[in-house]
């Protein structure tokens, strides 16, 4: 385990050093994140400006959901997209051969080799929104700690779904559109699930589990989540992560190397 932590530090230090060669990109990423955030807040404001509220969700509570969604976007841009989007190119040009020959787990290498700091502004802005809303709601440190557990489960769920989708590139080389569809579906997480009709709530809970990514952590932070939902998030995270490892090993049986 210590060897893997050393590898992560080495991977990320090298990635940050390489990315810092283009520091202007950080300014552009910050402005882009700020623009997206303003658009998201404005979209939420359109619902609440006339006094309408989502059932059980005040303006500040809805901002908590938006803040968690923004953190999720930052996590995706920082850790997931730079790594998992490259699985397709590794299969296309044959560099997956070299990954498989390395004396570490290929899934670990493909999932952690690169880090992009350009998603950090989203994480920072998301924390700021949650801090502002939490202050207005009178939340304490225990509220934030309670939400950390289901949020961690949500990140594992998000990663597992994306990795399994990336693994299908062994059969279907061009899956970039499919990953964009997944990210598009996850956009529903910027609002509480009660904002959607019952059929959509069912879909975003039991088909594409968006509910577990933002709404459940937000309810935990607000101190009103049912324990069964947290347990469900834990079970789903464990099962999906286990499936992602099994699915990757299964997919590799059908991989033909660039030299074959």
N, C-alpha and C positions, 0 to 999 in steps of 0.2 A: 504493500500500500504506500509506503514512504517513497518508493521509486516512482510511483505514478504521480504523487504530489510534486516531486522534483521535476518530472517531465512537464507537468502543467505550468510550473513557474518558468521553466525554460521556454516552452512554447509561447507563453503570453508575453514574456519579456522581449523575445525576438519579434513578435508581431507588433507590439507597441513601438519598438524601436524603428521598425520598417514604416509603420503608419505615420510616425512623427516626422518623416521626411516631407510629408505634405500637410503641414499644420493648418493651412488655409481651409482644408477640408473640414476641420473641426468647427471653424466659424460658420461655414456653409451648413453643416449638419445641425448646429445650434439654431440657426435662423430657420431652417426647415422644420425642426422639431417645434420651435416656438409658433411658427405659422400653423402647423397641424393642431397644436394644442389650442390656439385661439379659435380655430375652426370648430374643434370639438366642443369647447365651452359655449360657443355661440349656438351650435346645434342644440345643446342641452338647454340653453337659455330660451330658445324658441318654444320649448314645451312649457317652461315655468313662468314666462313673462306675463301670462294672463291669470296667474293664480292657480293654474292646473298643476297637480302633482301626481307622480306615479304612486299607486296605492302603497302607503306605508313608507314612502321615500321622500323626505324633505329635500330641499335644494342642496343642503350640505351633505346629506347622506348620498345623494346621487353623485356629488363631486368625489366622494370616496371611491365609488365604483370607477369613475373616469380616471382618477389617480392611479388605481391599481391597473387599469387597462393601459395607461401610459407607461407604467413600469414594465408591464408585459411586452409592450412594443420595444422598449429599450433593451430588455433582456434578449428579445428575438434578434434585434439588429446587432447586438454586441456579441452574443455567443452562438446563436443558432444559424442565422443566415450565412455568416462567413464560412461556416463549416459544412452544414448539411446541404447547402446549394451546390457545393463543389463535388458532391458524390457523383452527380451526373457527368461532370467533366472528367473525373477520374475513370469512370467506366468508358467514356467515349474515346479518350486518348491513350488508355491502357496503363495509366499511372497507378491504378488500383493494384496492379501486380506488385509494385514496390511496397505498397502499404501492407499487403498480406504477408510479405516476406519479413517485415519488421518483428522483433521479438516482444511485441506487446499486442494487446487485443486490438484488432482492426477497428472495432466500433469505438473504442476509446480514442484512438488516433483521429479517426474521422470526425469525432464529436468535439474534440478539444484543441486540435492543432493550431487553430487560428482564432484570434480575438480582434474585434474591431472597436476602437474607442468611440466611434461616431454614434453609437447608440446611447452613450452615457448621458447626453443632455435629456433624453426622454426619461431616463431613470431619475435624474435630478429633479426635473419638472414634475414628475409623478409624485415624488416624495414631498415636494413643496405644496402641491395641491392637497394631498392627504393631511399634511401638517396644518394647513389653513383650515380645512374642513373640520379636522379633529379638534382644533382650538375652539371653533365656533360651537361644536357639539359637546365640548367639555370632556373629551376622551383623555384617558390617562395612559401611562406607559404599559399597563397591563392589557389594554385594548389592542395596542399595536403588537404586543408579543403574542396575543391569542390569534391574531390574523396571520402571523408569520407561518404557522404550521400549515393551514389549508392553502396559503399562497405557495409554499414549497411544493405541496402536492400538485397544485395547478401547473407549476413550471415543469414538473416531471411529466405530467399528462401531455402538455404542449410539446415538449421535446420528443416524447415517445411517438406521438402521432406523426410529427414531421419526419422523424428518422425512418419510420416504417414506409412513409410515402417516398422518401429518398431512396430506400432500398429497392423499390420497384423499378428503378432505372436499369437494373440488371436485365429486366425483360423489356421495358418500355423506355428507351433511351431518353426521349424528349418528354420530361414530366414537369417542366418549368411551369406550364399553365396549371397543372394540378396543384402545385404548391401555392400558386397565387390564389387559386380557388379556396384552399384551406385558409390562407391568411385573410381572404375576403370574408369567409364565414365567421372567422374569429372577430371581425369588426363588430359583430353584434354584441360583443362583451363590453362595449363602451357605455351601455345603458343597463340598468337593472332588468332582470328577466321579466318582471311584471309589466314592463313597457310593451311586451309583445303579446299577440293573441295566444290562446291556449295551445293551438297546434304548433306554433313556432316555439313556445316554451318547451313542449315535449321534444321537439327536434333538437333544440339546443341544449337539452339535458341528457337525453338517452341515445341520440344518434351522433351528433357532434357536441361533445361535453363542454360547451362554452360556459355554462353555468358554474362549473367548478373552477374556472379560471379567474373570474372576477367577482361575480355576485356572492358566492359562498365566502371567500375571504373578506369581502366587505361586510357581510352580515356578522362574521366572527368579530371583526373590529368593532362593530356597533353593539356587540354583546347580545345578539338575538338569534344566533344560528342554532339549529337543533343538532345535537351530538350525532344523530344518525347521518346527517349530511357530511359532517367531517369524517366520520368513519367510512362513508361511501367514497369520499374523495381519496382517502388513504388506500382503500382496496383497489379503486380504479387506477391510481397511480402505480401501485405495485404490480398489478396485472398487466397494464399496458407496457411498463418498462420491461417486465419479463417477456412479454410477447415481442417487443422490439428486438431483444437479443436472440430469441428463438427464430424470429422471422428473418433476421440478418443471416444467421447460420444456414437457414433453409435456402435463402436466395443465393448464397455463395455456391451452393451445389450446382447451380445453373450458370455460374459465371465461367466464361471461356476467356482465358487471358489473351492479351494482345499478341502474344507469340504463338498462340495455338491455331 
